[in-house]
Amino acid sequence: MRFVLTLHREPEEGLGDGRFLAVTGEAGELIGGHALADPSIGVVVRVLDGVPRVSCGTYVQARPPAAAQYVIECADRERAVELAVLLLGGRGGGVDVRPVMTPDGMEM
């Protein structure tokens, strides 16, 4: 199954994902990933009454904000949760674990 792990952590805390990258890379579970820029330089695009609107900053003022996302492929949800714990590395923040869906709505 494929999952997206979204790491939520304050920008000044850094990612601290070295061990996670090593373990998932060696096991062939890491499909890809990327760090996200500071939310203050992002924009939100909405359509209101048919008119596109662009506003600065992120839509959800989540704390801590999303810091990085990783796509993994592993046996099941339990393994994805184990990898999320590894990604946190005993530090603060949180990880959102979401299955990836196929075009017909089935989990990959």
Beta strands, then each sheet from edge to edge (+ up, - down):
strand 1: 2-8
strand 2: 30-35
strand 3: 43-48
strand 4: 51-56
strand 5: 66-73
strand 6: 94-99
sheet 1: 2+ 5- 1+ 6-
sheet 2: 3+ 4-
end
